[in-house]
Amino acid sequence: MIRTIVWAFGLGATLIANDFRFLAGIALLSLVYHLLGSGKIQVEKAPLRSLALSLSGGGFLIMSAAILLTGTGVLGAGSPGAAVLLVVGRVAIAASWTMGWVAQLDTIALRRRLHSVVWFQPVAELVDTVLFHGSILANQWGERYQAASVRGAELRSPAAVWTMGRILGQGALVALDQSIRREETRALRSACPVPELYPITETTVALELQELTLGYGPASTVLEQISFEARQGEWLIVAGASGSGKSTLLRGIAGLLPVDSGELRRFGKVIGGAPQVDGRIALVFQNPDHQFLGSTPRDDLLWGLRQRGIKNEAAHQRIDRLFERLHITELADKPLHQLSLGQRRLVALSGALSIEPKVLLCDELTNGLDPVNAHRVLNAVELARSQGTTVLWVTHELQRIPAAARRLLLLRDGALIFDGPLASGLARETLDRARLWVAPQTHFNSNHQLD
């Protein structure tokens, strides 16, 4: 509690102070604060502490240089040079306070308490969002600082100013991109389905695309005039060379991109214009880290289920069933950043399946998985498909086609060049058209697997 009060005072004073001497004193206080709190630093947060110490030292040196230059008359007190030193030094000191506080903070416990708040839920959600995105930024800075240290970068010399600038700037850009992706996930996972408005019957077509064009702006069209439909319980394989538009197709169907032209129907409802998400559609991102909104697997799934009004006991029961099905029960309460890429993929799938979607969009889900875990993933998705879920499965692994899949979509340069049975789509001449090379000696057996 005392350290938190000191942190709040130090950060607040840094942001409002305009005196070089006062800011130099705050930088020294920051150094002491980080050194005294070093005993509570977890191993994985050590880079954050090191970065905080370096920023404190850098801020002190900048303030000292400003005091010397203004005192000797080299810089005027109100000159542009002095203003630049003030801004750079203040940013370094403020970042050092923030890094040190995050390094000592038990974010898992704090976010868990915020998620359980009932009476002031909007305020708790706001605080949790700030803490969540702040942690993304802090972790990016810490990881880049550690990488710079390993590569022998100058971190405690005059050259450190330029190194720190690159760490802070590049880390902020990457963190911003991750924060945007997490907000897309928040929109997807908090969207509640309204089945009475758009009921699904046995004859309802899950997805219908008519000459659909998607992109990221007027000058960046990725997919042009895509047409196909997917019925309930159908498993479609989507393949194509890198950059052919596979991920963009899934993002468009999920409602994360606007429809530029053409028509997209989901469960018979026309989707046009601005992006529109649907609580019955789940997307498993290619990068599983873009999908997590909690600190542990259990907390992550709980967050999504609570958004849908599922009570605590029922939510825990559903989570336990999913974790048991994917054999990740022992990972339930471990910090997500401590899990391997393959383990995080399994958790990401469990989060998508937890909402019991009617359409499941999977982007390179088995990439990087060992055969055992890949088999578990396929079994879990097949169970959902057997219960009526439509699956669009983006993959490069044409040697490991799910047994339930019967249809293949091939993309090339933003165009759909093949839509038909697997046997025809996996023929050598068809794959050559899609620029998907297959060794001449490779043959496909009757189950669409590579021999």
RABELWO-V460235 format. One record per pair of residues at least 4 apart in sequence whose ideal C-beta (glycine too) atoms are under 6 Angstrom apart, sorted by the first residue. I is the first residue (numbers start at 0). J is the second residue. If there is no record, write none. Layout:
i->(I/I)
j->(J/J)
This chain:
i->(2/5/6/6/9/9/9/9/10/12/12/13/13/13/13/16/16/19/19/19/22/23/23/23/25/26/26/26/26/29/29/29/30/33/33/33/36/39/40/40/40/40/44/46/46/46/47/47/47/47/48/50/50/50/50/51/51/51/53/54/54/54/55/57/57/58/58/58/61/61/61/62/65/66/68/68/69/69/69/74/74/74/84/98/101/106/106/107/110/110/113/113/113/116/116/119/127/129/132/135/135/135/136/139/139/139/140/143/143/144/147/152/153/153/153/154/155/159/164/165/166/180/183/184/184/185/186/187/188/189/190/190/191/191/192/192/194/197/197/199/199/203/203/204/204/205/205/205/205/206/207/207/208/208/208/208/209/209/209/210/210/210/211/211/211/212/212/212/212/213/213/213/213/213/214/214/214/214/215/221/221/221/222/222/222/223/225/227/229/229/229/231/231/232/232/233/234/234/234/234/235/235/235/236/236/236/237/237/237/237/238/239/239/239/239/239/239/240/243/243/244/244/244/245/245/246/249/249/249/250/250/251/253/253/253/254/254/254/255/256/257/257/258/258/263/264/265/265/270/279/279/280/280/281/281/281/281/282/283/283/283/283/283/284/284/284/285/285/287/287/287/290/291/291/292/292/293/293/293/294/295/296/296/296/297/297/297/299/300/300/300/301/304/304/309/309/321/321/321/322/322/322/323/324/325/325/325/325/326/327/330/333/338/338/340/341/341/341/358/359/359/360/361/362/363/364/365/365/368/368/377/381/383/384/384/384/398/400/400/402/407/407/408/409/409/409/411/411/416/417/417/419/419/421/421/424/425/430/430/437/441/442/443/444/444)
j->(36/32/96/100/25/28/29/96/96/16/25/25/89/92/93/21/22/62/65/66/62/59/62/63/92/55/58/59/92/55/95/96/55/51/52/99/103/103/44/45/48/102/102/141/144/145/98/101/102/141/102/98/140/141/144/95/98/99/154/91/94/95/95/91/163/88/91/92/84/87/88/88/84/70/73/74/74/76/81/78/80/81/88/137/137/110/134/294/127/294/123/126/127/120/123/123/131/133/178/174/177/178/174/170/173/174/170/166/170/166/152/162/158/159/162/159/159/163/168/169/170/289/255/188/290/189/276/276/303/306/276/278/278/307/278/279/198/266/268/203/266/266/267/228/230/229/231/358/389/229/228/264/225/226/227/263/226/261/262/224/226/261/225/261/263/223/259/260/261/221/222/247/251/256/219/220/221/259/219/244/247/413/244/247/413/413/415/418/233/235/389/387/389/384/387/389/384/390/403/404/391/406/408/392/404/407/245/391/393/408/409/243/245/409/410/411/433/434/410/411/248/410/413/393/410/362/282/360/362/255/256/256/280/282/360/274/275/276/274/274/273/274/263/271/270/269/270/277/275/356/357/356/358/351/354/356/359/360/347/348/351/361/364/289/290/362/362/363/343/344/347/347/299/335/299/302/298/299/302/298/332/330/331/346/318/331/332/350/318/350/353/314/309/314/313/314/349/352/353/327/328/331/328/379/345/349/375/379/375/345/342/337/342/343/367/367/368/372/389/388/390/391/392/393/393/376/373/376/372/373/401/403/388/388/390/403/449/404/447/446/421/424/418/416/417/433/416/433/432/424/429/423/424/425/447/429/443/435/437/441/449/450/447/448/450)
